[in-house]
Amino acid sequence: MRLHRAPVLDRDADDIFTLTRQGRAFYSEAFAMPFPQRRYDQVPTRRPGGP
């Protein structure tokens, strides 16, 4: 990750992690089972075609 992107990730971290929790909860409800992995790692990457 480029260091100049760190402030954006810091600013958006709460929203990103909230969406992740909501997605895992949706999975559990939609498939009537807990998310199958103990961990869910997120790695920031460069968007396709972006800087």
Phi, psi and omega in degrees: 000141177282139184298332181290347177271347182304317179299325179293316179294320177299318181294321187263000186304315181300317179294318180298313182289329175296315178298323178296313178299319179295321178296319178293322177295318178300315179304312182300319180287316184294324184253005178052042177199155179292159175305133190287349181254142175292324182244155173221100182270143176240133180235121178291135179229168177287136179287146180301130178077001182260174179287000000 
